[in-house]
Amino acid sequence: MQQGSAPKISFVSLGCPKALVDSERIITRLRAEGYELARQHDGADLVIVNTCGFLDSAKQESLSAIGSAMAENGKVIVTGCMGAEPEQIEQAYPGVLSITGPQQYESVLDAVHRASPPVHNPHLDLVPPQGIKLTPRHYAYLKISEGCNNRCSFCIIPKLRGDLVSRPAADVLREAERLVAAGVKELLVISQDTSAYGLDLKYAESSWKDRSVRARFLDLARELGDLGAWVRLHYVYPYPHVDDVIGLMSEGKVLPYLDIPFQHASPNVLKAMRRPAAQDRTLDRIKRWRAACPDLALRSTFIVGFPGETDEDFAYLLDWLDEAEIDRLGCFKYEPVAGATSNALPDQVPDEVKQERWNALMARQQKISARRLKRKVGTRQQIIIDEVGPTVAKGRSKADAPEIDGAVYLSSRRPLRVGEIVTAKIERADEYDLHGIVSGF
Ligand code: SF4
């Protein structure tokens, strides 16, 4: 580092959107203190790696990212989920400067200060009030709580992140308002268990503008919906009060989109998974939700090959999918995670059976997705533009979350801008994406 110039930090952010929010917070603090971000490890003053430790494959990815940072730079600070169990990192890379767990922002900053002290300069110390975003400017993740009170048998997140801790409603709303004022058009509400929001606060009220808002899922969703941006709800479990949120979707306050990680449908498997809000009338509820809000898009994730999953359980899941008609789906083959109680369950499923079931489920879903998308041909949809190319722009309808769902490809008579919301006529559908032409601006 040159005398008086700002220290440069290279940052690697791995893992889920929740980890991305942690990265954004750390970077915001660093920028506020005058640090700069480097594009490459080589030549940076140090490297921070925000790791993911959820699955063994994610741990491997994290270790190899740490390895590259050590080789290319040598001054490395590790944080994030894998940092909650530091032994593996210490063994592989004893020269790492510091290892901290998720949300330990202060410890990360202390480690940075020790390795590369900040240079105070009033011109460098400027940071936009909404913070630094790693996602494009037109959408932003909004984390409303941390941790989880559930104890799903395949999951170690509660061990890593602790029990549910919700942010007061006014705190979330202030952040959301700042984001919208800075140009964000879509807020993606995330947590480990969004529908449990506020339980730990006993749904306490906090002051927001001229009123008090309770820390309740429904109240928060309604207030967020009044800010003038698209509001998309992720990681919602089907507790009974979720029915009330469907009303907000029909009114157009929040997007008609629910991301519910069902993980399975068979009661035996759900029981072995110890899933929250698992109940046998879910199909009836989905039908009622769709009757109340016909545009509702459902996204979900499923795990195949969970210990004890029989051919009958899997057939049950396929039939259930046909009835539920989940619009968007992600499927994982069960993988043991160090520390998860499901590791000790009997009747582990062989890898080739997991693969067969994964193939069968994805093939079934492809048909369901194609069927659902075909119904949109001829309709007009609002589309938010994510990327602009020379002839075609790529965007998303209200039914598509960024990075995980399908896209809408559009042609247009006039150039489009990233972040713009346009109306488009849908002309064609394939298995996962839509194609159309802009019909209104
Ligand atoms: S709900 Fe289950 S899977 Fe999700 S974070 Fe909590 S324990 Fe893990």
Residues whose N, C-alpha, C, O or C-beta is under 5 A from the ligand:
A	BS01	SF4	C148 N150 R151 C152 C155 I157 Q192
